Structures are given as structure tokens and as C-alpha cells.
């Protein structure tokens, strides 16, 4: 298909580099959940379905060997988990007062807004999948979300319990710690614990995760407003319930077809629509990405549900 002379593909490299940099600079800070998923590259033209294989633990071999006799051995226990990559995106229509031939302030600001939208969209998609797991502990042992009361807030004892649950399930750490995604409202309740260590006291730039707040009892907490909140889901519909997600190594995957999970910038300048826009009145800016999320091991994802201090 011939390219339109006035299309984004014909913009000079400086302009294309600039627009892509603007998109990434505003998008990357929004990707909190997505950054910590296990990457699974899929070659182009190899389909949209990806299979993750999980090799389950073998039972210990405690029976002594008998001289000259080969033991029966074990069969591998392999679980296969399938995910399907799907497309996401959005766009904005601009009128003819914007000249898309150059690096225009309005076009740049529009792209920045779209970049934030793209980042939030992709991160919410990952969050929703991760937060839908079956491994859950509710503060004070509440057996259901709708029984959580106003006083059921996160505290040091709950965090210690979370670490114990992960450790008893033999969940591997990530660099020596588990990772917790926590909402600022819930973080307020644990940062006052006497054993709380702020990230500034133990990490240097380059050693910390983006948005890392601090650590408590072996869990490093990343603060994000994208941590799940279920409004009025607690007792008598009067208590907001907050989800804090604790993960270990190999918790979830984010498949990627040939780098397509990184949003693509699509710019259609004035005149690019041909006879569909005979007076060159419309241009557009868009983003598009293809991605999926899959929980790989339920035991590696623990959802804490709590109320917060009002």
C-alpha cells in the first residue's frame, strides 16, 4: 500500500523521535503493575496465543538408595497456562487550526495526555488480572469482603502474617524480598509502624523500584493509586475496602508480540485522509498496544483486604 506523502511515516526522524519520546516519558511512570510481570516475548507472525509452562515441585526423595538398584524416578509435573494477546488504544481528533507538520505545542500536549491514558489503561488491565486471584487474607480474619469493618486496617501484625503466608507456601522472593503494591490510603496505616524503614534509608537511585515507599517485615512496598479499591464493599455497604497485592517471583506474566505492548504513536496529519477530508480540516493523534496478563501461580500472589484510617 503506497504511503501518503503527508503521513506520520513521512515526518522527519527528529519529529518521530520527539513524539515517541514524549509518549514514553509520560507513559512509563504510570506502569507499576506491568513492570513487575514476567515478560514472555512472542515472535511476530506466531499467533496471539501464548503458553506459559510452570514446572511444579517434586516431592522430596527421602528413601535411601539401595545398592545396585535404580530408583523408580519421578515424572515432571508441568502446568500449562494460556493467555491471548488483545489490542487496546484510543485517539483524539484535532481540527485544522493545528499544523501537524511540525513539533506543535498543542500536538505535544495532546500526546502527553494520551500517553498518561495509555499508561493507566495498560496498568489497570494488569492490575485487574492480578487482583482477581484466589489467595486472599482479610484483616482480622474476616471471611468475606462484605464483613470488613472500619477498624480492620493494615498494621505490622498483618504484614508479618502476609510474609508468613508467602514463606509457608515456599514462594521465592524477588531480590531477597517480596513486593507489595499498596494504595496511599493503606500505606498511611503502616508507615507509622515502629519497624517501618523508608526507602531513602536503605536504597540509592538505581537500586529502588519506581515509586518504592519503604519496607516492613521483608516486604518492599510500591505505592500506587492503581491498587484496587472496592467502594462501599465492606460491612453494611459503609466501608471502602482496599486491596494490597503482595507478590513473589514468577507471580504473573505479561506476554508481548514483537514489542507491541509498548504503545505505538500514530499521527494522521492534515491532508492524510484524502477525499474523506476534502478541505484538510481534520488530523488525529492515537496510541495502540497489544498485550495480555496471566496469573502464573496463585500462591505467589497474596491479596490483603482491609479498611483504612479515615
C-alpha positions in Angstrom: 0.0 0.0 0.0 1.6 3.4 -1.0 2.3 5.8 1.8 0.5 9.2 1.9 3.1 11.9 1.4 1.8 13.9 4.3 1.6 11.0 6.7 3.4 10.3 10.0 5.6 7.9 8.2 7.0 10.8 6.2 7.7 13.1 9.1 11.5 13.5 9.6 13.3 11.4 12.1 13.7 14.2 14.5 10.0 14.7 14.7 9.2 11.0 15.1 11.8 10.6 17.8 10.5 13.6 19.6 6.9 12.3 19.6 7.9 8.8 20.7 10.0 10.2 23.5 7.1 12.4 24.7 4.8 9.3 24.7 7.3 7.2 26.7 8.2 9.9 29.2 4.6 10.3 30.2 3.6 6.7 29.9 6.4 4.8 31.8 5.7 6.3 35.2 2.2 5.0 35.0 3.3 1.4 34.5 3.6 0.0 38.0 1.9 -3.4 37.9 3.0 -4.0 34.3 6.7 -3.6 35.1 6.8 -6.4 37.5 5.2 -9.1 35.3 7.3 -11.9 33.8 7.9 -11.0 30.2 7.1 -13.5 27.5 8.3 -12.4 24.0 6.2 -13.8 21.2 7.8 -13.7 17.7 5.9 -11.8 15.0 3.5 -13.9 12.9 3.4 -16.7 15.5 -0.2 -16.1 16.6 -1.7 -14.2 19.5 -1.9 -17.1 22.0 1.0 -17.8 24.3 1.6 -20.7 26.6 3.4 -20.4 29.9 4.8 -23.6 31.4 5.1 -23.9 35.2 7.2 -26.8 36.5 5.7 -27.8 39.8 7.7 -29.1 42.7 8.7 -32.7 43.0 8.2 -34.5 46.3 11.4 -34.9 48.3 13.4 -38.1 47.9 14.0 -39.3 51.4 14.2 -43.0 50.8 17.8 -44.3 50.9 19.2 -45.7 47.7 19.6 -49.5 47.6 23.0 -50.6 46.3 22.8 -51.7 42.6 19.1 -50.8 42.3 17.9 -47.7 40.3 15.0 -46.0 42.0 11.7 -45.6 40.1 12.2 -41.9 39.4 9.6 -39.2 39.0 7.6 -37.7 36.2 7.7 -34.0 35.7 4.6 -32.2 36.8 4.0 -29.4 34.3 1.1 -26.9 34.3 0.3 -25.1 31.1 -1.3 -21.7 31.3 -2.6 -19.9 28.2 -3.1 -16.2 27.5 -4.4 -14.4 24.4 -3.0 -11.1 23.4 -5.5 -8.4 22.6 -5.4 -4.8 21.2 -6.1 -1.6 23.1 -5.9 2.0 22.1 -7.6 5.4 21.8 -7.3 8.6 19.7 -8.1 12.3 19.7 -9.5 14.3 16.7 -7.9 17.7 16.2 -9.3 20.5 14.0 -7.5 22.3 11.2 -6.1 25.1 13.4 -3.3 22.8 14.4 -0.5 22.3 11.9 0.8 18.8 12.3 3.7 19.2 10.0 6.0 20.4 12.9 6.5 19.8 16.6 3.5 21.8 17.7 2.8 22.6 21.4 -0.9 21.6 21.2 0.0 18.3 19.4 2.7 17.6 22.1 0.3 18.3 25.0 -2.3 16.1 23.3 0.2 13.3 23.0 1.1 13.7 26.7 -2.5 13.3 27.8 -2.8 10.2 25.6 0.4 8.8 27.0 -1.0 9.1 30.5 -4.2 7.4 29.4 -2.3 4.6 27.7 -0.2 4.0 30.8 -3.1 4.0 33.2 -5.1 1.7 30.8 -2.4 -0.9 30.5 -1.6 -0.9 34.2 -5.3 -1.2 35.1 -5.6 -4.2 32.8 -2.6 -5.9 34.5 -3.9 -4.9 38.0 -7.4 -6.3 37.4 -6.0 -9.7 36.4 -3.5 -9.9 39.3 -6.1 -8.7 41.8 -8.6 -11.4 40.8 -6.6 -14.2 42.4 -8.0 -16.7 44.9 -5.2 -16.3 47.5 -6.6 -13.7 50.0 -6.3 -12.7 53.6 -8.6 -10.2 55.1 -7.6 -8.2 58.1 -8.7 -9.7 61.4 -9.6 -12.9 59.6 -12.9 -11.6 58.1 -14.3 -14.4 55.9 -15.8 -12.2 53.3 -15.2 -8.7 51.9 -18.6 -7.5 52.9 -17.7 -8.2 56.6 -14.7 -5.9 56.7 -15.3 -3.3 59.3 -13.9 0.3 59.7 -11.4 -0.9 62.3 -9.9 -3.6 60.1 -6.8 -1.6 59.0 -3.4 -2.8 57.9 -0.8 -3.0 60.7 2.5 -4.6 61.4 0.9 -7.9 62.6 -1.0 -8.2 59.3 2.2 -7.6 57.3 4.0 -10.2 59.3 1.2 -12.6 58.7 1.4 -11.9 54.9 5.1 -12.6 54.9 4.4 -15.9 56.8 1.8 -16.9 54.3 4.2 -16.4 51.4 7.1 -18.1 53.1 5.0 -21.1 54.2 3.9 -21.5 50.6 7.5 -21.6 49.6 7.2 -18.6 47.4 10.5 -17.3 46.2 11.5 -13.7 46.9 12.4 -11.1 44.3 15.9 -10.0 45.2 15.5 -11.1 48.8 12.1 -9.5 49.5 8.5 -9.8 48.5 6.9 -6.9 46.7 3.7 -5.2 47.8 1.6 -2.8 45.7 -0.2 -0.5 48.1 -2.6 2.4 47.9 -1.5 5.7 49.5 -4.5 5.5 51.9 -3.5 2.0 53.1 0.2 3.0 53.2 -0.7 5.7 55.7 -1.6 2.9 58.2 1.7 1.0 58.0 4.3 3.7 57.6 3.8 4.7 61.2 4.8 1.2 62.4 8.0 1.3 64.6 9.7 -1.1 62.3 8.9 0.7 59.1 12.0 1.6 57.1 11.7 4.4 54.5 13.2 3.6 51.1 15.5 6.6 51.4 17.3 4.9 54.3 18.2 1.6 52.5 18.3 2.4 48.8 20.1 4.6 46.4 18.9 5.8 43.0 19.0 2.8 40.7 18.6 0.3 43.5 14.9 1.1 44.2 11.8 0.3 42.3 9.9 3.2 40.8 7.5 4.6 43.5 9.1 2.4 46.2 7.9 3.8 49.5 9.7 1.6 52.1 9.8 -1.9 53.6 8.4 -3.7 56.5 9.0 -7.3 57.7 10.5 -8.5 54.4 8.1 -6.8 52.0 9.1 -3.8 49.9 6.1 -1.6 49.2 5.4 0.2 45.9 2.9 3.0 46.3 0.3 3.4 43.6 -3.2 4.8 43.3 -3.9 1.9 40.9 -4.0 -0.5 43.8 -7.6 -1.9 43.9 -10.3 -0.2 45.9 -13.8 -1.5 46.2 -16.0 1.4 47.2 -18.7 0.6 49.9 -17.9 -3.1 49.7 -17.4 -3.6 53.4 -19.9 -4.1 56.3 -23.4 -2.8 55.6 -22.1 -1.0 52.4 -20.5 1.7 54.5 -16.8 0.7 54.4 -14.4 1.1 51.4 -12.2 -2.0 51.0 -8.6 -1.6 49.9 -6.5 -4.3 48.2 -2.8 -4.6 48.9 -1.2 -7.1 46.5 1.9 -9.0 47.6 3.8 -11.0 45.0 6.8 -13.2 44.8 9.0 -14.5 42.0 7.0 -15.8 38.9 3.7 -14.5 40.1 2.2 -13.3 36.8 3.2 -12.9 33.1 2.8 -10.1 30.5 3.1 -11.6 27.0 4.4 -9.4 24.3 4.3 -9.9 20.5 7.4 -8.4 19.0 7.4 -5.4 21.4 3.8 -4.5 20.7 3.0 -4.0 24.4 4.9 -0.7 24.1 2.2 1.7 22.8 2.7 2.9 19.2 2.3 6.6 18.4 0.0 7.1 15.4 -0.3 10.6 13.9 -2.5 11.4 10.9 -1.8 15.0 9.8 -4.0 17.4 7.9 -4.5 16.1 4.3 -3.7 12.5 5.1 -7.3 11.4 4.7 -7.6 12.3 1.0 -11.1 12.7 -0.3 -12.5 11.7 3.1 -11.3 15.1 4.3 -11.5 17.3 1.2 -10.8 20.6 3.0 -7.9 19.4 5.1 -9.9 20.1 8.3 -9.0 17.1 10.5 -6.0 15.5 12.0 -5.6 13.0 14.7 -3.2 11.5 17.3 -3.6 8.0 18.6 -1.9 5.2 20.6 -2.2 1.5 20.2 -0.8 -1.5 22.0 -1.3 -5.3 22.2 -0.9 -7.1 25.5 -2.3 -9.6 27.9 -1.8 -10.6 31.5 -2.0 -14.0 33.1 -1.6 -15.2 36.7 1.0 -17.9 36.7 0.9 -19.2 40.3 -1.9 -18.3 42.7 0.3 -19.0 45.7 2.7 -16.3 44.5 0.1 -13.6 44.7 -1.5 -12.7 48.0 -4.3 -10.1 48.2 -4.7 -8.4 51.5 -8.1 -6.7 52.0 -8.6 -4.0 54.6 -10.2 -0.8 55.6 -8.2 2.3 56.0 -7.9 5.1 58.6 -10.3 7.8 57.6 
